[in-house]
């Protein structure tokens, strides 16, 4: 089995370091500058939360949910 087929969490630390072109001491300043230029800052992307009402309404986009709501409304009005 090749290294690409093995999940990264099952690889040895030396194998991961060689794939990432790193070492136990970390990156040199030159490597860090080069990677910063290539990949950008090491920050998380901002994830905008949808409004609570939109999250609630999104639950009703499934046709089965709509059918069940209509059926329960009809059942409530007919007394069954």
N, C-alpha and C positions, 0 to 999 in steps of 0.2 A: 504494500500500500504506500502511495506517495504522500509526502507531507501536505500537499494541497487537499488531499482527500480526508485527512485526519482533522477533526475539529480542533480549533486552536487551544481549547482547554485541556486537550489530551496530549499536547506537545510538551516536550521538555523546555525549560526556560532558555537553554542555550540554542535550541532550534528556533524558538520565537525570536530571540535576539538576532540571530543570523538572518532570518527572514525580514526583520525590520531594520537591518543594518544598524544595530545598536550594540551596547555593551553594558555590563553590570553597573559601571560607574555613571552611566547616562550619556547624553549627547555632549559633544564639544560645543563651544559657542558658535563655531563655524557651521557645524551640522544643524544646530538649532536655527540659525539665521537662514540657512538654505531651505530648511523645511518650512519655516515661517513664510518665506517668499513663495514657496510652491503650494502650500496647503492653507495658508492664512492663520489667523489666531486660533488658539485652542479654546474656543468658546462654544457653548450650546446655542443652537438656533432658537430664536424666540418663537414660542408656540402660542398663537392667539387662541384664547378660550372663546368658544361660542357662548352667546347669551344663554342663560338658563332656560328661557322660554323656547329658544330654538332647539336646545338639546331635548327638551320635553316633547316638542312637536315632531322631532326626527324619529321618535319611537313609533309614531303612527304611519310611517311611510311603508310599512310592510302590509301588503294586501290582506293577509290573514288576520292581522290585528284589526283592520278596518271591518272585515266581515264579522269578527267576534263582537266588536262594539255595536255594530248595527243589529246583530242578532240579540244581544243582551238588552238593547234599547227596546226593540220590538217585544221581547219577552216581558220587560218591565211594564210596558203600556198595556199588554193584553192580560197581564196577571198570571202568566204561566211560570 
